[in-house]
Amino acid sequence: MIFGYARVIVQEKNLDLQLNALLKERIPQKNIYTNNVSSTKEE
């Protein structure tokens, strides 16, 4: 079983390019995990 992981750190970017690349490699969408990380710090 193959899994994929896509992550973006900056708000201006999105996961589309990474998700498309993983899907092109025939990784099932149910096996793709994503993460959006904000680079802003709360004070």
Summary of the structure (lengths in Angstrom):
residues: 43
radius of gyration: 12.3
end to end distance: 42.0
largest distance: 42.3
contacts: 78
relative contact order: 0.37
helix: 28%
strand: 23%
